[in-house]
Amino acid sequence: MTDGKGLFITATGTDVGKTYVTALIVKKLREAGHSAGYYKAALSGVEKTAAGFRAGDAGYVADVAGIAEEETGNFVSYVYEKAVSPHLAAQLEGNPVKMAVVMAAYQQALARYDYVTMEGSGGIVCPLRYDDDAQLLLEDVITALGLSALVVADAGLGTINATVLTVDYMKRRGIPVKGIILNRYDAADAVMRDNKKMVEILTRVPVIACVKKDEAAIAIDAATLAGLYG
């Protein structure tokens, strides 16, 4: 057994800023003096060069959070060039995701860091593998690892529906949702202020932080953030 604690970060969909917010979370913990790292099971749409794959999401998180490059080698278990869902990328590139590999890599991360932030791929309904030999959804990994989660959502129009559906799906599958983070939030925008209120009412989950566009820090204290990990 390891002493490290973990937390899963998912989103209401693709391109709502999940990696950006994840980086700010890891940065906050590290700046407070915590041993904090990152892990992602599968990453697709990564550019391949003569030297290999570019760093992608893991590299971005490391840069923002101040993690040395030599620590990033095990941050992602499966990397794909095709910018499609991991299950399809795995089929096209012949490298299917294996639960045992993901679980072992996550345990290694827990052995190295006190706080491991695991980022999902896309939204919560994401098949990591779907072939004749195995069917593995993102929720299967979250459940197997016993993780609670945060949901990242865009603060703008349409987020009420997207966030409520995401949280409801997770609750129905027994995934504890510790909080919601609204990205690209503008307090001067009446729609966004109302979105925040309605999301909390309809999901019964607190919005624990609102992140402005291009903000360099997340407005939640490190002790509160660390308390979400388990």
Wavefront OBJ file of the C-alpha trace (Angstrom):
o trace
v 0.000 0.000 0.000
v 1.087 3.584 -0.610
v 0.491 6.687 1.431
v -0.205 9.052 -1.465
v -3.665 10.438 -2.139
v -5.412 10.946 -5.455
v -8.090 13.056 -7.113
v -9.598 12.713 -10.580
v -10.244 15.690 -12.860
v -12.882 15.346 -15.562
v -14.834 17.855 -17.624
v -18.174 18.434 -19.285
v -16.517 17.870 -22.659
v -13.456 18.450 -24.780
v -11.723 21.842 -24.892
v -13.280 23.376 -21.784
v -9.877 23.829 -20.145
v -9.459 20.634 -18.130
v -5.689 20.446 -18.601
v -5.297 24.161 -17.893
v -7.210 23.878 -14.611
v -5.404 20.658 -13.695
v -2.088 22.454 -14.129
v -3.220 25.268 -11.823
v -4.260 22.730 -9.181
v -0.908 20.936 -9.233
v 0.878 24.295 -9.242
v -1.063 25.484 -6.177
v -0.164 22.368 -4.199
v 3.498 22.479 -5.153
v 3.820 26.177 -4.354
v 2.436 25.397 -0.895
v 5.255 22.922 -0.374
v 3.332 19.725 -1.073
v 4.735 16.775 -3.003
v 2.297 16.861 -5.928
v 2.360 15.032 -9.246
v 0.243 14.232 -12.285
v -0.987 11.166 -14.159
v -3.075 10.509 -17.261
v -3.962 7.062 -18.569
v -4.294 7.884 -22.267
v -3.512 10.923 -24.375
v -4.395 11.246 -28.057
v -3.639 13.879 -30.678
v 0.041 14.168 -29.763
v 2.456 15.294 -32.463
v 5.142 12.762 -33.316
v 8.607 13.956 -34.315
v 11.891 12.241 -35.149
v 12.722 12.340 -31.439
v 9.389 10.766 -30.458
v 6.129 12.199 -29.176
v 5.950 15.775 -27.971
v 5.023 16.224 -24.331
v 1.374 17.250 -24.882
v -0.842 17.713 -21.818
v 1.707 16.231 -19.414
v 4.363 18.644 -20.620
v 2.025 21.594 -20.212
v 1.139 20.609 -16.645
v 4.813 20.114 -15.817
v 5.739 23.528 -17.229
v 2.996 25.370 -15.350
v 3.486 23.478 -12.086
v 7.268 23.636 -12.132
v 7.887 19.902 -12.397
v 11.309 18.892 -13.713
v 11.335 17.239 -17.138
v 13.006 14.105 -15.802
v 9.952 13.464 -13.605
v 7.492 13.418 -16.511
v 8.469 10.107 -18.111
v 5.703 8.117 -16.411
v 3.012 10.794 -16.398
v 1.098 9.188 -19.314
v 0.791 5.449 -19.974
v -0.618 5.491 -23.517
v 0.166 8.167 -26.106
v -1.506 8.279 -29.528
v -0.894 10.401 -32.584
v -4.466 10.357 -33.894
v -6.627 13.160 -32.457
v -9.610 10.911 -31.733
v -11.102 9.125 -28.729
v -8.507 6.843 -27.064
v -10.404 3.663 -27.927
v -10.357 4.515 -31.636
v -6.765 5.748 -31.553
v -5.799 2.478 -29.874
v -7.484 0.499 -32.655
v -5.891 2.567 -35.416
v -2.417 2.461 -33.894
v -2.506 -1.061 -32.472
v -1.795 -0.200 -28.848
v -4.840 -0.965 -26.668
v -5.146 0.370 -23.136
v -4.763 -2.281 -20.436
v -6.261 -1.767 -16.995
v -3.339 -3.510 -15.285
v -0.866 -1.086 -16.853
v -2.913 1.943 -15.798
v -3.350 0.702 -12.248
v 0.352 -0.084 -11.870
v 1.365 3.323 -13.214
v -1.042 5.085 -10.886
v 0.295 3.169 -7.892
v 3.816 4.180 -8.900
v 2.690 7.800 -8.950
v 1.220 7.419 -5.447
v 4.517 5.990 -4.259
v 6.350 9.019 -5.621
v 4.011 11.867 -4.660
v 1.813 12.676 -1.671
v -0.869 14.129 -3.970
v -1.547 12.725 -7.431
v -3.905 14.584 -9.755
v -5.200 12.213 -12.418
v -6.633 13.854 -15.511
v -9.208 12.173 -17.688
v -9.513 12.165 -21.476
v -12.300 14.365 -22.852
v -15.520 14.180 -20.848
v -16.664 11.578 -18.344
v -18.160 9.245 -20.983
v -14.934 8.247 -22.687
v -14.157 4.727 -23.923
v -10.462 3.998 -23.407
v -10.694 0.617 -25.079
v -13.493 -1.050 -26.996
v -12.635 -4.165 -28.957
v -13.426 -7.875 -29.026
v -11.032 -8.593 -26.162
v -11.973 -5.882 -23.684
v -14.239 -2.901 -23.083
v -12.834 -0.255 -20.765
v -14.518 3.056 -20.001
v -13.032 5.983 -18.123
v -15.501 5.421 -15.284
v -14.169 1.868 -14.869
v -10.703 3.249 -14.148
v -12.012 5.859 -11.703
v -13.985 3.208 -9.826
v -11.131 0.691 -9.782
v -8.784 3.293 -8.331
v -11.361 4.441 -5.770
v -11.100 8.088 -6.767
v -13.302 11.073 -6.076
v -13.538 13.728 -8.768
v -13.786 17.377 -9.677
v -15.701 18.518 -12.763
v -14.314 21.337 -14.911
v -16.954 23.230 -16.896
v -16.968 26.269 -19.127
v -18.679 29.182 -17.384
v -20.597 30.324 -20.458
v -23.921 29.625 -22.109
v -24.931 25.957 -22.149
v -22.998 24.937 -19.075
v -26.062 24.312 -16.908
v -27.200 21.422 -19.087
v -23.707 20.031 -19.655
v -22.692 20.204 -16.007
v -25.917 18.788 -14.581
v -25.831 15.847 -17.007
v -22.169 15.144 -16.233
v -22.624 15.243 -12.464
v -25.804 13.154 -12.621
v -24.046 10.516 -14.735
v -21.184 10.334 -12.247
v -23.448 10.113 -9.219
v -25.468 7.307 -10.808
v -22.240 5.353 -11.221
v -21.136 5.900 -7.667
v -18.339 8.370 -8.399
v -18.102 10.967 -5.605
v -18.066 14.516 -7.014
v -16.205 16.816 -4.619
v -16.772 20.033 -6.520
v -17.160 21.948 -9.769
v -14.700 24.445 -11.236
v -15.976 27.003 -13.744
v -13.384 28.023 -16.316
v -13.256 31.265 -18.338
v -15.409 32.938 -15.698
v -16.223 36.654 -15.843
v -17.916 37.989 -12.705
v -19.218 40.971 -14.691
v -21.247 38.652 -16.932
v -24.785 38.157 -15.586
v -25.190 34.891 -17.488
v -22.095 33.414 -15.873
v -23.139 34.532 -12.415
v -26.516 32.879 -12.912
v -24.873 29.754 -14.348
v -22.821 29.403 -11.183
v -25.914 29.702 -8.999
v -28.047 27.321 -11.043
v -25.320 24.700 -11.401
v -24.955 24.547 -7.622
v -28.725 24.366 -7.086
v -29.377 21.668 -9.678
v -26.357 19.451 -8.973
v -26.195 20.039 -5.207
v -22.431 20.188 -5.670
v -20.468 23.332 -4.756
v -18.604 25.433 -7.286
v -15.292 25.488 -5.427
v -13.497 27.885 -7.778
v -14.120 30.198 -10.716
v -11.111 30.633 -12.987
v -10.843 33.721 -15.149
v -9.543 33.484 -18.701
v -5.742 33.108 -18.755
v -5.531 33.302 -14.967
v -2.172 32.208 -13.539
v -3.513 30.878 -10.232
v -6.631 29.159 -8.949
v -8.542 30.971 -6.196
v -8.745 28.205 -3.622
v -6.343 27.789 -0.727
v -3.933 24.875 -0.808
v -5.169 23.344 2.455
v -8.747 23.162 1.176
v -7.523 21.752 -2.119
v -5.385 19.116 -0.417
v -8.394 18.089 1.659
v -10.217 16.973 -1.493
v -7.693 14.186 -2.125
v -8.254 10.758 -0.666
l 1 2 3 4 5 6 7 8 9 10 11 12 13 14 15 16 17 18 19 20 21 22 23 24 25 26 27 28 29 30 31 32 33 34 35 36 37 38 39 40 41 42 43 44 45 46 47 48 49 50 51 52 53 54 55 56 57 58 59 60 61 62 63 64 65 66 67 68 69 70 71 72 73 74 75 76 77 78 79 80 81 82 83 84 85 86 87 88 89 90 91 92 93 94 95 96 97 98 99 100 101 102 103 104 105 106 107 108 109 110 111 112 113 114 115 116 117 118 119 120 121 122 123 124 125 126 127 128 129 130 131 132 133 134 135 136 137 138 139 140 141 142 143 144 145 146 147 148 149 150 151 152 153 154 155 156 157 158 159 160 161 162 163 164 165 166 167 168 169 170 171 172 173 174 175 176 177 178 179 180 181 182 183 184 185 186 187 188 189 190 191 192 193 194 195 196 197 198 199 200 201 202 203 204 205 206 207 208 209 210 211 212 213 214 215 216 217 218 219 220 221 222 223 224 225 226 227 228 229 230
